[in-house]
Amino acid sequence: MLDAIQILQKYWKHDHFREPQEQVIQSILSGRDTFALMPTGGGKSICFQIPALLQPGLALVISPLVALMKDQIDNLQKRDIKALSITGGLSADEISDLLDNCQFGNYKFLYLSPERLQSDWILERIKNLRINLIAVDEAHCVSQWGHDFRPAYLKISALKALFPKVPFVALTASATPRVQQDIVAQLKLNDPAVFQKSFARENLAYMVYPTEDKLFLLGQILQKNPEPSIIYVRNRKSCIDTATQLNAMGYRAVYYHGGLSRKDKEQNMNRWMEESAQVMVATNAFGMGIDKANVKTVVHIQLPDNLENYYQEAGRAGRDNQKAFAILLTSAAEIQTAKQQLLAMLPDKKFLLQVYLKLCSYFQIAYGEGMGEEFAFGLNTFCVKYNFPVLKTYQALQFLDRQGVIGLSQEFSEKITLQFLIESREVIRYMSLNPADEEILLNILRTYPGVYDLPTAINPALMAKKSAKSEDDVLALLEKLHSRAMISLQSKNNDTQLIFHEIREDEKTINRVSRFLEMQNQLKLEQLDAVLEYALNHQKCKSQQLLTYFGEKTSQNCGICSYCIQHKKSVGQEPNITREILELLKNEDLSSRELQNRLGYETNDLIFALQTLLENEIILVRANSQYTLNK
């Protein structure tokens, strides 16, 4: 029989394990419950895949994300290892056939979402399978204090009764001490062996730069570090805009977000992987399964949602163990409005009930009915009809999905993408000759100013409402313009499929889940406070700040972060810079770019001096991003 290192060599072509993979594997093989906390890039999946391959039977893997399951199954199948998943959208007969394959087809891995464990008949079928271990991936979702808590995960502990002698392994890349304790309790792990790899990354320099001119500073960073880079942004529009601006500045940039077609994703990914493009501008949809060791720089140009996600995304830099940089660019305006923007997006119990009631009305679900009914659902159309804010409604629906009240088969995205192929004067000429179409066209141009420059996703329902027309009128006009080669038009046809998992019970349903909503809202506020503390605290080593957040105690500075570098420099330099800045600002207000051009100091030194002056309220930042004396 092959041993663990032989399996690693045979299937993964590696000759040795990373710390602490081998210890985790041996713990599982000994039959002991195991908890592995290994930061991103640490090779968590191998920890349960190798023990499964070393034993007869198959591993049951519980995972919250369809994309994550698909990625792992694809990687296993490339190695001629038999694996399958049971995800949403499958009929009972299809699921039954897949479970037959598990029982008689010599499969080694069965991947399930936690919601599938809520079906008694699926549990009965699983009970008859030869399970050799149960792996809970992304285990922070088990914890009520985890950043992606799903109550369906609480059902996993029921497998303990069905498989009392089968070892459980819980794996996560990011968990605070409170979350770690909750995972062990919720899964009912029996005296688990705990393996925790340090969160410290000795080769990764964490940098926080306050600046009112992010694009200028971003260009300087990319010029100084021409190796492969990732720039994380918060939404799809920022993704496209930032890539467009960088290309205009002479940098080879591609972009990646959840709304791209599979073909475009693969094309942009390949350009970046092969390094015909230096920069990947991406939302958090990018990262899963990315194995590029020589990423030199990861830049976040907007505040991340939480330090858990930030740590994972930043950690994609420097996996070749060469020095790399994780950079966060902040602005005073962004920090001042961060909490206000978060509060505006968080649905409370009252709003959640409104959304749920309107959802039931929208699909004409009677009280006491609806379970198992499935519908095509357009988020934008729904929000326009009931005058709901889109982002807040999206959060409410995502919450109902995680609670198992409803199911959403796809992520939300715009259906229609268009770009004008004619010049603006030709559009004006068309409107003068076709006054019936003018109102719709004017609203498109006012709402989407970039529609001349690049393909732009638009919301037909919103355009219809603004123009006092029907959605059919909007779509008919777009088809007409497309047929005349005035615009390029793509219809993505990817509305979400929405399924009701429970009967309609109005307040009873919402009352049952509202306590989780309150906890999650409170957690998000706490996480934002931690992000702001990381961004604003310039009196402590950045690496130390992250380690403290994840429960690691250290008094040693990393020596390479933005804080440490500034405090290594001679104390005499900073007063010189600040004095020169103040002399210039006596005469006129100046931006950071203008100050740098006149003074010639390194960007890091100038930013640190400006931050010191701001913190001491000697200078202020105006709305136009210029610095002025605080008179």
NUKE-190466 format. One record per residue (C-alpha): residue number from 1; residue in three letters; x, y, z negated. Coordinates in steps of 0.5 Angstrom, whole numbers, padded with zeros to 4 digits. Layout:
- nr/rest/px/py/pz
- NUM/ALA/X/Y/Z
...
***
This chain:
- nr/rest/px/py/pz
- 1/MET/0000/0000/0000
- 2/LEU/0002/0007/0002
- 3/ASP/0004/0012/-0004
- 4/ALA/0003/0019/-0004
- 5/ILE/0009/0022/-0001
- 6/GLN/0008/0017/0005
- 7/ILE/0001/0019/0006
- 8/LEU/0004/0026/0006
- 9/GLN/0009/0024/0011
- 10/LYS/0004/0020/0016
- 11/TYR/-0001/0025/0016
- 12/TRP/0001/0032/0014
- 13/LYS/0009/0031/0017
- 14/HIS/0012/0034/0010
- 15/ASP/0017/0031/0006
- 16/HIS/0015/0034/-0001
- 17/PHE/0010/0037/-0005
- 18/ARG/0009/0044/-0007
- 19/GLU/0008/0045/-0015
- 20/PRO/0004/0042/-0018
- 21/GLN/0000/0038/-0012
- 22/GLU/0004/0032/-0014
- 23/GLN/0002/0032/-0021
- 24/VAL/-0005/0034/-0019
- 25/ILE/-0006/0028/-0015
- 26/GLN/-0003/0023/-0020
- 27/SER/-0008/0026/-0025
- 28/ILE/-0014/0024/-0020
- 29/LEU/-0011/0017/-0019
- 30/SER/-0010/0016/-0026
- 31/GLY/-0018/0017/-0026
- 32/ARG/-0018/0023/-0031
- 33/ASP/-0022/0029/-0030
- 34/THR/-0018/0035/-0027
- 35/PHE/-0018/0042/-0026
- 36/ALA/-0013/0045/-0021
- 37/LEU/-0012/0053/-0021
- 38/MET/-0008/0054/-0015
- 39/PRO/-0007/0061/-0012
- 40/THR/-0009/0062/-0004
- 41/GLY/-0004/0058/0000
- 42/GLY/-0002/0053/-0005
- 43/GLY/-0005/0047/-0001
- 44/LYS/-0011/0045/-0006
- 45/SER/-0015/0041/-0001
- 46/ILE/-0009/0036/0000
- 47/CYS/-0010/0035/-0008
- 48/PHE/-0016/0031/-0007
- 49/GLN/-0015/0029/0000
- 50/ILE/-0009/0025/-0001
- 51/PRO/-0012/0021/-0007
- 52/ALA/-0018/0019/-0003
- 53/LEU/-0014/0016/0002
- 54/LEU/-0010/0012/-0003
- 55/GLN/-0016/0009/-0005
- 56/PRO/-0022/0004/-0002
- 57/GLY/-0028/0008/-0001
- 58/LEU/-0030/0016/0000
- 59/ALA/-0029/0022/-0003
- 60/LEU/-0035/0027/-0004
- 61/VAL/-0033/0034/-0003
- 62/ILE/-0038/0039/-0006
- 63/SER/-0037/0046/-0002
- 64/PRO/-0041/0052/-0002
- 65/LEU/-0039/0055/0005
- 66/VAL/-0041/0051/0012
- 67/ALA/-0035/0055/0015
- 68/LEU/-0030/0052/0010
- 69/MET/-0033/0045/0011
- 70/LYS/-0032/0045/0018
- 71/ASP/-0025/0048/0018
- 72/GLN/-0023/0042/0013
- 73/ILE/-0027/0037/0017
- 74/ASP/-0023/0039/0024
- 75/ASN/-0016/0039/0020
- 76/LEU/-0018/0032/0018
- 77/GLN/-0020/0030/0025
- 78/LYS/-0014/0032/0028
- 79/ARG/-0010/0027/0024
- 80/ASP/-0015/0022/0026
- 81/ILE/-0018/0022/0019
- 82/LYS/-0026/0020/0019
- 83/ALA/-0030/0026/0015
- 84/LEU/-0037/0029/0016
- 85/SER/-0041/0034/0013
- 86/ILE/-0049/0035/0011
- 87/THR/-0051/0042/0012
- 88/GLY/-0057/0046/0014
- 89/GLY/-0061/0045/0020
- 90/LEU/-0061/0037/0020
- 91/SER/-0067/0033/0019
- 92/ALA/-0069/0028/0014
- 93/ASP/-0067/0022/0020
- 94/GLU/-0061/0026/0022
- 95/ILE/-0058/0026/0015
- 96/SER/-0060/0019/0014
- 97/ASP/-0056/0017/0020
- 98/LEU/-0050/0021/0017
- 99/LEU/-0051/0017/0010
- 100/ASP/-0051/0010/0014
- 101/ASN/-0045/0012/0017
- 102/CYS/-0042/0014/0011
- 103/GLN/-0044/0007/0008
- 104/PHE/-0042/0003/0014
- 105/GLY/-0037/0007/0018
- 106/ASN/-0031/0007/0014
- 107/TYR/-0031/0014/0013
- 108/LYS/-0026/0017/0008
- 109/PHE/-0030/0024/0006
- 110/LEU/-0037/0027/0006
- 111/TYR/-0038/0034/0005
- 112/LEU/-0044/0037/0002
- 113/SER/-0047/0044/0000
- 114/PRO/-0049/0044/-0007
- 115/GLU/-0056/0045/-0005
- 116/ARG/-0057/0038/-0002
- 117/LEU/-0056/0035/-0009
- 118/GLN/-0063/0038/-0011
- 119/SER/-0066/0033/-0006
- 120/ASP/-0067/0026/-0010
- 121/TRP/-0067/0022/-0004
- 122/ILE/-0060/0024/-0002
- 123/LEU/-0058/0023/-0009
- 124/GLU/-0061/0016/-0009
- 125/ARG/-0057/0015/-0002
- 126/ILE/-0051/0018/-0005
- 127/LYS/-0051/0013/-0011
- 128/ASN/-0050/0007/-0007
- 129/LEU/-0044/0010/-0003
- 130/ARG/-0037/0007/-0006
- 131/ILE/-0035/0014/-0008
- 132/ASN/-0028/0014/-0011
- 133/LEU/-0027/0021/-0013
- 134/ILE/-0032/0028/-0013
- 135/ALA/-0028/0034/-0011
- 136/VAL/-0032/0041/-0013
- 137/ASP/-0028/0046/-0008
- 138/GLU/-0029/0054/-0010
- 139/ALA/-0031/0052/-0017
- 140/HIS/-0031/0059/-0019
- 141/CYS/-0038/0058/-0016
- 142/VAL/-0040/0054/-0022
- 143/SER/-0039/0059/-0027
- 144/GLN/-0044/0064/-0029
- 145/TRP/-0039/0069/-0029
- 146/GLY/-0036/0067/-0022
- 147/HIS/-0036/0072/-0017
- 148/ASP/-0040/0068/-0012
- 149/PHE/-0045/0064/-0017
- 150/ARG/-0050/0059/-0014
- 151/PRO/-0054/0056/-0019
- 152/ALA/-0055/0050/-0015
- 153/TYR/-0048/0048/-0017
- 154/LEU/-0050/0047/-0024
- 155/LYS/-0054/0041/-0021
- 156/ILE/-0047/0038/-0020
- 157/SER/-0046/0035/-0027
- 158/ALA/-0052/0030/-0026
- 159/LEU/-0047/0026/-0022
- 160/LYS/-0043/0025/-0028
- 161/ALA/-0049/0020/-0030
- 162/LEU/-0049/0017/-0023
- 163/PHE/-0041/0016/-0023
- 164/PRO/-0039/0016/-0030
- 165/LYS/-0032/0012/-0028
- 166/VAL/-0031/0017/-0022
- 167/PRO/-0026/0022/-0023
- 168/PHE/-0028/0029/-0022
- 169/VAL/-0023/0035/-0019
- 170/ALA/-0025/0042/-0020
- 171/LEU/-0021/0047/-0015
- 172/THR/-0021/0054/-0014
- 173/ALA/-0016/0060/-0012
- 174/SER/-0018/0065/-0017
- 175/ALA/-0021/0065/-0024
- 176/THR/-0021/0069/-0030
- 177/PRO/-0020/0065/-0037
- 178/ARG/-0027/0066/-0038
- 179/VAL/-0029/0063/-0031
- 180/GLN/-0024/0057/-0033
- 181/GLN/-0028/0056/-0039
- 182/ASP/-0035/0056/-0036
- 183/ILE/-0033/0051/-0030
- 184/VAL/-0030/0046/-0035
- 185/ALA/-0037/0047/-0039
- 186/GLN/-0042/0047/-0033
- 187/LEU/-0039/0041/-0030
- 188/LYS/-0038/0037/-0036
- 189/LEU/-0031/0035/-0035
- 190/ASN/-0028/0030/-0040
- 191/ASP/-0022/0032/-0043
- 192/PRO/-0019/0035/-0036
- 193/ALA/-0012/0035/-0034
- 194/VAL/-0011/0043/-0033
- 195/PHE/-0006/0045/-0028
- 196/GLN/-0005/0052/-0027
- 197/LYS/0000/0055/-0022
- 198/SER/0002/0062/-0024
- 199/PHE/-0001/0068/-0020
- 200/ALA/0006/0071/-0020
- 201/ARG/0009/0072/-0013
- 202/GLU/0016/0074/-0013
- 203/ASN/0017/0076/-0006
- 204/LEU/0011/0080/-0005
- 205/ALA/0011/0087/-0007
- 206/TYR/0004/0090/-0009
- 207/MET/0004/0097/-0007
- 208/VAL/-0002/0103/-0008
- 209/TYR/-0001/0109/-0004
- 210/PRO/-0006/0115/-0005
- 211/THR/-0007/0119/0001
- 212/GLU/-0012/0123/0005
- 213/ASP/-0009/0121/0011
- 214/LYS/-0010/0114/0012
- 215/LEU/-0009/0113/0019
- 216/PHE/-0002/0117/0019
- 217/LEU/0001/0113/0013
- 218/LEU/-0002/0106/0016
- 219/GLY/0002/0108/0023
- 220/GLN/0009/0109/0018
- 221/ILE/0008/0103/0015
- 222/LEU/0007/0099/0022
- 223/GLN/0013/0103/0025
- 224/LYS/0017/0101/0019
- 225/ASN/0015/0094/0019
- 226/PRO/0014/0091/0026
- 227/GLU/0013/0084/0024
- 228/PRO/0006/0081/0024
- 229/SER/0001/0085/0020
- 230/ILE/-0006/0084/0017
- 231/ILE/-0011/0090/0016
- 232/TYR/-0017/0089/0012
- 233/VAL/-0023/0093/0012
- 234/ARG/-0030/0093/0009
- 235/ASN/-0035/0093/0016
- 236/ARG/-0035/0091/0023
- 237/LYS/-0035/0098/0025
- 238/SER/-0029/0100/0021
- 239/CYS/-0026/0094/0024
- 240/ILE/-0027/0096/0032
- 241/ASP/-0025/0103/0030
- 242/THR/-0019/0102/0027
- 243/ALA/-0016/0097/0032
- 244/THR/-0018/0102/0037
- 245/GLN/-0014/0108/0034
- 246/LEU/-0008/0104/0033
- 247/ASN/-0008/0102/0040
- 248/ALA/-0009/0109/0042
- 249/MET/-0002/0110/0037
- 250/GLY/0002/0105/0041
- 251/TYR/0001/0099/0036
- 252/ARG/-0002/0092/0039
- 253/ALA/-0008/0091/0035
- 254/VAL/-0014/0086/0036
- 255/TYR/-0020/0085/0031
- 256/TYR/-0024/0080/0028
- 257/HIS/-0031/0080/0025
- 258/GLY/-0036/0075/0024
- 259/GLY/-0040/0078/0029
- 260/LEU/-0035/0076/0035
- 261/SER/-0037/0071/0040
- 262/ARG/-0033/0064/0039
- 263/LYS/-0029/0066/0045
- 264/ASP/-0027/0073/0043
- 265/LYS/-0025/0070/0036
- 266/GLU/-0020/0065/0039
- 267/GLN/-0018/0070/0044
- 268/ASN/-0016/0075/0039
- 269/MET/-0013/0070/0034
- 270/ASN/-0009/0067/0039
- 271/ARG/-0006/0074/0041
- 272/TRP/-0004/0075/0034
- 273/MET/-0002/0068/0032
- 274/GLU/0003/0068/0039
- 275/GLU/0005/0075/0037
- 276/SER/0003/0079/0043
- 277/ALA/-0001/0083/0038
- 278/GLN/0003/0086/0032
- 279/VAL/-0004/0087/0028
- 280/MET/-0010/0084/0026
- 281/VAL/-0015/0088/0024
- 282/ALA/-0021/0084/0020
- 283/THR/-0026/0084/0015
- 284/ASN/-0026/0079/0010
- 285/ALA/-0029/0074/0015
- 286/PHE/-0022/0073/0017
- 287/GLY/-0017/0068/0013
- 288/MET/-0020/0061/0012
- 289/GLY/-0015/0056/0015
- 290/ILE/-0010/0062/0017
- 291/ASP/-0003/0059/0017
- 292/LYS/0002/0064/0019
- 293/ALA/0008/0064/0015
- 294/ASN/0011/0070/0017
- 295/VAL/0006/0076/0016
- 296/LYS/0010/0081/0013
- 297/THR/0005/0086/0011
- 298/VAL/-0003/0086/0009
- 299/VAL/-0006/0093/0008
- 300/HIS/-0013/0094/0005
- 301/ILE/-0015/0101/0008
- 302/GLN/-0021/0101/0003
- 303/LEU/-0022/0099/-0004
- 304/PRO/-0024/0091/-0004
- 305/ASP/-0030/0089/-0008
- 306/ASN/-0026/0085/-0013
- 307/LEU/-0019/0083/-0015
- 308/GLU/-0021/0076/-0014
- 309/ASN/-0022/0077/-0007
- 310/TYR/-0016/0082/-0006
- 311/TYR/-0011/0077/-0009
- 312/GLN/-0013/0072/-0004
- 313/GLU/-0013/0077/0002
- 314/ALA/-0006/0080/0000
- 315/GLY/-0003/0073/-0001
- 316/ARG/-0003/0072/0006
- 317/ALA/0003/0076/0006
- 318/GLY/0010/0073/0005
- 319/ARG/0008/0065/0005
- 320/ASP/0015/0064/0008
- 321/ASN/0018/0066/0002
- 322/GLN/0021/0072/0005
- 323/LYS/0020/0079/0002
- 324/ALA/0013/0082/0004
- 325/PHE/0008/0087/0002
- 326/ALA/0001/0088/0000
- 327/ILE/-0001/0095/0000
- 328/LEU/-0008/0098/-0002
- 329/LEU/-0009/0105/0001
- 330/THR/-0014/0110/-0003
- 331/SER/-0017/0117/-0003
- 332/ALA/-0019/0121/-0008
- 333/ALA/-0026/0122/-0005
- 334/GLU/-0027/0114/-0004
- 335/ILE/-0025/0113/-0011
- 336/GLN/-0030/0118/-0014
- 337/THR/-0036/0115/-0010
- 338/ALA/-0034/0108/-0011
- 339/LYS/-0039/0107/-0017
- 340/GLN/-0045/0111/-0014
- 341/GLN/-0044/0107/-0007
- 342/LEU/-0044/0100/-0011
- 343/LEU/-0050/0102/-0015
- 344/ALA/-0054/0104/-0009
- 345/MET/-0053/0097/-0006
- 346/LEU/-0055/0093/-0012
- 347/PRO/-0062/0091/-0012
- 348/ASP/-0065/0091/-0019
- 349/LYS/-0071/0086/-0021
- 350/LYS/-0076/0091/-0018
- 351/PHE/-0073/0092/-0011
- 352/LEU/-0072/0084/-0011
- 353/LEU/-0080/0083/-0012
- 354/GLN/-0081/0088/-0007
- 355/VAL/-0077/0084/-0002
- 356/TYR/-0080/0078/-0004
- 357/LEU/-0087/0080/-0003
- 358/LYS/-0086/0083/0003
- 359/LEU/-0082/0077/0006
- 360/CYS/-0088/0073/0004
- 361/SER/-0093/0078/0007
- 362/TYR/-0088/0078/0014
- 363/PHE/-0089/0071/0015
- 364/GLN/-0096/0070/0012
- 365/ILE/-0094/0065/0007
- 366/ALA/-0100/0064/0002
- 367/TYR/-0100/0064/-0005
- 368/GLY/-0098/0057/-0007
- 369/GLU/-0095/0055/0000
- 370/GLY/-0089/0056/0004
- 371/MET/-0085/0050/0002
- 372/GLY/-0081/0048/0008
- 373/GLU/-0083/0053/0013
- 374/GLU/-0078/0056/0017
- 375/PHE/-0078/0062/0021
- 376/ALA/-0073/0066/0026
- 377/PHE/-0072/0072/0022
- 378/GLY/-0069/0079/0024
- 379/LEU/-0066/0083/0018
- 380/ASN/-0066/0090/0022
- 381/THR/-0074/0089/0025
- 382/PHE/-0076/0087/0017
- 383/CYS/-0072/0093/0014
- 384/VAL/-0075/0098/0019
- 385/LYS/-0082/0095/0018
- 386/TYR/-0082/0096/0011
- 387/ASN/-0077/0102/0011
- 388/PHE/-0072/0098/0006
- 389/PRO/-0065/0100/0006
- 390/VAL/-0061/0095/0010
- 391/LEU/-0055/0094/0006
- 392/LYS/-0059/0093/-0001
- 393/THR/-0064/0088/0003
- 394/TYR/-0058/0084/0005
- 395/GLN/-0056/0084/-0002
- 396/ALA/-0063/0082/-0004
- 397/LEU/-0064/0076/0001
- 398/GLN/-0057/0074/0000
- 399/PHE/-0058/0073/-0008
- 400/LEU/-0065/0069/-0006
- 401/ASP/-0061/0065/-0002
- 402/ARG/-0056/0063/-0007
- 403/GLN/-0061/0062/-0012
- 404/GLY/-0064/0057/-0007
- 405/VAL/-0071/0061/-0007
- 406/ILE/-0070/0061/0001
- 407/GLY/-0065/0059/0006
- 408/LEU/-0061/0063/0011
- 409/SER/-0058/0059/0017
- 410/GLN/-0053/0064/0020
- 411/GLU/-0050/0071/0018
- 412/PHE/-0054/0077/0020
- 413/SER/-0052/0081/0026
- 414/GLU/-0054/0085/0031
- 415/LYS/-0057/0082/0037
- 416/ILE/-0056/0087/0042
- 417/THR/-0049/0090/0045
- 418/LEU/-0048/0096/0050
- 419/GLN/-0044/0100/0053
- 420/PHE/-0045/0106/0058
- 421/LEU/-0041/0105/0065
- 422/ILE/-0043/0112/0067
- 423/GLU/-0040/0119/0065
- 424/SER/-0045/0123/0060
- 425/ARG/-0047/0128/0066
- 426/GLU/-0050/0122/0070
- 427/VAL/-0054/0120/0064
- 428/ILE/-0056/0127/0063
- 429/ARG/-0058/0127/0070
- 430/TYR/-0062/0121/0069
- 431/MET/-0066/0123/0063
- 432/SER/-0068/0130/0067
- 433/LEU/-0071/0125/0073
- 434/ASN/-0074/0120/0068
- 435/PRO/-0077/0124/0062
- 436/ALA/-0081/0118/0060
- 437/ASP/-0074/0115/0058
- 438/GLU/-0071/0121/0055
- 439/GLU/-0073/0120/0048
- 440/ILE/-0070/0113/0047
- 441/LEU/-0064/0115/0050
- 442/LEU/-0063/0121/0046
- 443/ASN/-0063/0117/0040
- 444/ILE/-0058/0112/0042
- 445/LEU/-0053/0117/0044
- 446/ARG/-0054/0121/0037
- 447/THR/-0054/0114/0033
- 448/TYR/-0048/0111/0036
- 449/PRO/-0043/0116/0039
- 450/GLY/-0038/0111/0041
- 451/VAL/-0043/0108/0046
- 452/TYR/-0039/0111/0052
- 453/ASP/-0032/0108/0049
- 454/LEU/-0033/0101/0047
- 455/PRO/-0039/0096/0047
- 456/THR/-0043/0098/0041
- 457/ALA/-0048/0094/0037
- 458/ILE/-0055/0097/0036
- 459/ASN/-0061/0096/0033
- 460/PRO/-0067/0096/0038
- 461/ALA/-0072/0096/0032
- 462/LEU/-0069/0103/0029
- 463/MET/-0069/0106/0036
- 464/ALA/-0076/0104/0037
- 465/LYS/-0078/0107/0030
- 466/LYS/-0074/0114/0032
- 467/SER/-0077/0115/0039
- 468/ALA/-0084/0113/0037
- 469/LYS/-0084/0107/0042
- 470/SER/-0085/0100/0041
- 471/GLU/-0079/0095/0041
- 472/ASP/-0081/0092/0047
- 473/ASP/-0080/0099/0051
- 474/VAL/-0073/0100/0048
- 475/LEU/-0071/0093/0051
- 476/ALA/-0075/0094/0057
- 477/LEU/-0071/0101/0058
- 478/LEU/-0064/0097/0057
- 479/GLU/-0065/0092/0062
- 480/LYS/-0067/0097/0067
- 481/LEU/-0061/0101/0066
- 482/HIS/-0057/0094/0066
- 483/SER/-0060/0092/0073
- 484/ARG/-0058/0099/0075
- 485/ALA/-0050/0098/0073
- 486/MET/-0051/0104/0068
- 487/ILE/-0049/0100/0062
- 488/SER/-0046/0093/0060
- 489/LEU/-0051/0089/0056
- 490/GLN/-0050/0083/0052
- 491/SER/-0056/0080/0048
- 492/LYS/-0053/0075/0043
- 493/ASN/-0060/0072/0041
- 494/ASN/-0057/0070/0034
- 495/ASP/-0063/0072/0029
- 496/THR/-0062/0068/0023
- 497/GLN/-0067/0062/0021
- 498/LEU/-0070/0063/0015
- 499/ILE/-0073/0057/0011
- 500/PHE/-0077/0058/0004
- 501/HIS/-0075/0052/-0001
- 502/GLU/-0080/0054/-0006
- 503/ILE/-0088/0055/-0006
- 504/ARG/-0090/0062/-0006
- 505/GLU/-0091/0064/-0014
- 506/ASP/-0089/0072/-0014
- 507/GLU/-0087/0074/-0020
- 508/LYS/-0086/0067/-0023
- 509/THR/-0081/0066/-0018
- 510/ILE/-0077/0073/-0019
- 511/ASN/-0078/0072/-0027
- 512/ARG/-0074/0066/-0027
- 513/VAL/-0068/0068/-0023
- 514/SER/-0068/0075/-0025
- 515/ARG/-0063/0074/-0031
- 516/PHE/-0058/0072/-0026
- 517/LEU/-0059/0078/-0022
- 518/GLU/-0058/0082/-0028
- 519/MET/-0051/0078/-0030
- 520/GLN/-0049/0079/-0023
- 521/ASN/-0050/0086/-0022
- 522/GLN/-0046/0087/-0029
- 523/LEU/-0041/0083/-0027
- 524/LYS/-0040/0087/-0020
- 525/LEU/-0039/0093/-0024
- 526/GLU/-0034/0090/-0029
- 527/GLN/-0030/0088/-0022
- 528/LEU/-0031/0095/-0019
- 529/ASP/-0028/0098/-0026
- 530/ALA/-0022/0093/-0025
- 531/VAL/-0021/0095/-0018
- 532/LEU/-0021/0102/-0020
- 533/GLU/-0016/0101/-0026
- 534/TYR/-0011/0097/-0021
- 535/ALA/-0012/0103/-0016
- 536/LEU/-0011/0109/-0021
- 537/ASN/-0006/0106/-0026
- 538/HIS/0000/0109/-0024
- 539/GLN/0004/0108/-0031
- 540/LYS/0004/0100/-0030
- 541/CYS/0008/0095/-0026
- 542/LYS/0002/0093/-0021
- 543/SER/0004/0085/-0021
- 544/GLN/0003/0086/-0029
- 545/GLN/-0003/0089/-0028
- 546/LEU/-0006/0083/-0023
- 547/LEU/-0003/0078/-0028
- 548/THR/-0006/0081/-0034
- 549/TYR/-0013/0080/-0030
- 550/PHE/-0012/0073/-0029
- 551/GLY/-0010/0072/-0036
- 552/GLU/-0002/0071/-0035
- 553/LYS/0002/0074/-0041
- 554/THR/0008/0078/-0038
- 555/SER/0012/0084/-0041
- 556/GLN/0017/0083/-0035
- 557/ASN/0016/0088/-0029
- 558/CYS/0017/0085/-0022
- 559/GLY/0022/0091/-0020
- 560/ILE/0019/0091/-0013
- 561/CYS/0012/0094/-0013
- 562/SER/0010/0102/-0012
- 563/TYR/0011/0103/-0020
- 564/CYS/0017/0100/-0021
- 565/ILE/0021/0103/-0014
- 566/GLN/0019/0110/-0017
- 567/HIS/0022/0109/-0024
- 568/LYS/0028/0106/-0021
- 569/LYS/0030/0112/-0018
- 570/SER/0034/0118/-0021
- 571/VAL/0029/0122/-0026
- 572/GLY/0032/0128/-0022
- 573/GLN/0029/0127/-0016
- 574/GLU/0022/0128/-0017
- 575/PRO/0022/0135/-0020
- 576/ASN/0026/0137/-0014
- 577/ILE/0020/0134/-0009
- 578/THR/0014/0137/-0014
- 579/ARG/0018/0144/-0014
- 580/GLU/0018/0144/-0006
- 581/ILE/0011/0142/-0006
- 582/LEU/0009/0148/-0010
- 583/GLU/0013/0153/-0007
- 584/LEU/0010/0151/0000
- 585/LEU/0003/0151/-0003
- 586/LYS/0004/0158/-0006
- 587/ASN/0003/0160/0001
- 588/GLU/-0002/0156/0005
- 589/ASP/-0006/0149/0004
- 590/LEU/-0003/0143/0007
- 591/SER/-0004/0136/0008
- 592/SER/0000/0130/0006
- 593/ARG/0002/0130/0014
- 594/GLU/0004/0137/0014
- 595/LEU/0008/0137/0008
- 596/GLN/0012/0131/0010
- 597/ASN/0014/0134/0017
- 598/ARG/0016/0140/0013
- 599/LEU/0020/0137/0007
- 600/GLY/0023/0131/0010
- 601/TYR/0022/0126/0004
- 602/GLU/0020/0119/0005
- 603/THR/0013/0117/0005
- 604/ASN/0013/0114/-0002
- 605/ASP/0017/0119/-0006
- 606/LEU/0012/0125/-0003
- 607/ILE/0006/0121/-0005
- 608/PHE/0008/0119/-0012
- 609/ALA/0010/0127/-0013
- 610/LEU/0003/0129/-0010
- 611/GLN/0000/0124/-0015
- 612/THR/0004/0126/-0021
- 613/LEU/0001/0133/-0019
- 614/LEU/-0006/0131/-0018
- 615/GLU/-0006/0127/-0025
- 616/ASN/-0003/0133/-0028
- 617/GLU/-0009/0138/-0025
- 618/ILE/-0003/0142/-0022
- 619/ILE/-0006/0141/-0015
- 620/LEU/-0013/0139/-0012
- 621/VAL/-0015/0136/-0006
- 622/ARG/-0020/0140/-0001
- 623/ALA/-0026/0136/0003
- 624/ASN/-0021/0137/0009
- 625/SER/-0016/0133/0006
- 626/GLN/-0011/0139/0005
- 627/TYR/-0008/0140/-0002
- 628/THR/-0008/0147/-0006
- 629/LEU/-0006/0150/-0012
- 630/ASN/-0011/0149/-0018
- 631/LYS/-0011/0156/-0020
***
